[in-house]
Amino acid sequence: MKLHYGFDNISKIDWSSILPIIIPFLLVGFLLILVALVDLYRHRTTRENVLIWTIVIVFFNTIGPILYFVIGRKDVNKHATRNQ
């Protein structure tokens, strides 16, 4: 298998052998984005910087949702009511 391709050689790539490897990664990335956006939408009243987190989740495909789940869920609005 050739490791370096030019622009004219891209049409000669056997995509049927590469797609089974690429598709699971694309699906996991899409699922991460979808779950992060749903969680952000559900808790939009208690989260700060909703617009910024939306941009991070959508434009930084794999690392954006991971950052949201690690950092963004701690970003709670101080005016939100909490169960005591």
C-alpha positions as CSV (number, residue, x, y, z in Angstrom):
1,M,0.0,0.0,0.0
2,K,1.3,3.4,-1.0
3,L,1.8,5.8,1.9
4,H,2.1,9.1,0.1
5,Y,-0.5,10.3,-2.4
6,G,-0.6,13.3,-4.6
7,F,-3.8,15.1,-5.6
8,D,-4.0,13.2,-8.9
9,N,-3.7,9.8,-7.0
10,I,-6.6,10.4,-4.6
11,S,-9.1,9.1,-7.2
12,K,-7.2,5.8,-7.2
13,I,-7.6,5.1,-3.5
14,D,-9.7,2.0,-2.7
15,W,-12.3,3.7,-0.5
16,S,-14.2,0.4,0.1
17,S,-11.3,-0.8,2.2
18,I,-10.9,2.4,4.2
19,L,-14.5,3.2,5.0
20,P,-15.1,0.4,7.5
21,I,-12.3,1.9,9.5
22,I,-13.4,5.5,9.2
23,I,-17.1,5.2,9.7
24,P,-17.0,4.1,13.4
25,F,-14.8,7.1,14.3
26,L,-17.2,9.4,12.5
27,L,-20.2,7.9,14.2
28,V,-18.6,8.2,17.7
29,G,-17.7,11.8,17.0
30,F,-21.2,12.6,15.8
31,L,-22.7,10.9,18.8
32,L,-20.5,12.9,21.2
33,I,-21.6,16.1,19.5
34,L,-25.2,15.2,19.7
35,V,-25.2,14.1,23.3
36,A,-23.2,17.2,24.4
37,L,-25.6,19.6,22.5
38,V,-28.7,17.8,24.0
39,D,-27.2,18.1,27.5
40,L,-26.4,21.8,27.0
41,Y,-29.9,22.5,25.7
42,R,-31.5,20.8,28.6
43,H,-29.5,22.7,31.1
44,R,-29.3,26.0,29.3
45,T,-30.9,27.9,32.2
46,T,-28.2,26.8,34.7
47,R,-25.2,27.0,32.4
48,E,-23.2,30.1,31.7
49,N,-21.7,30.8,28.3
50,V,-24.2,28.7,26.4
51,L,-23.3,30.3,23.0
52,I,-19.5,29.8,23.6
53,W,-20.0,26.1,24.6
54,T,-22.2,25.6,21.5
55,I,-19.4,26.9,19.3
56,V,-16.8,24.8,21.0
57,I,-18.8,21.7,20.7
58,V,-19.7,22.1,17.1
59,F,-16.4,23.4,15.7
60,F,-13.9,21.4,17.7
61,N,-15.5,18.1,16.7
62,T,-14.0,15.4,19.0
63,I,-12.3,17.5,21.7
64,G,-15.1,20.0,22.0
65,P,-17.7,17.7,23.5
66,I,-15.1,16.1,25.8
67,L,-14.1,19.5,27.1
68,Y,-17.8,20.3,27.7
69,F,-18.3,17.2,29.7
70,V,-15.2,17.7,31.7
71,I,-15.2,21.5,32.2
72,G,-18.5,22.9,31.0
73,R,-20.8,20.9,33.2
74,K,-19.1,22.5,36.3
75,D,-20.0,25.9,34.8
76,V,-23.2,26.5,36.8
77,N,-25.0,29.8,37.0
78,K,-24.9,31.2,40.5
79,H,-28.5,32.5,40.2
80,A,-29.9,29.0,39.4
81,T,-32.0,27.4,42.2
82,R,-30.6,24.3,43.7
83,N,-32.3,21.5,45.6
84,Q,-31.4,21.6,49.2
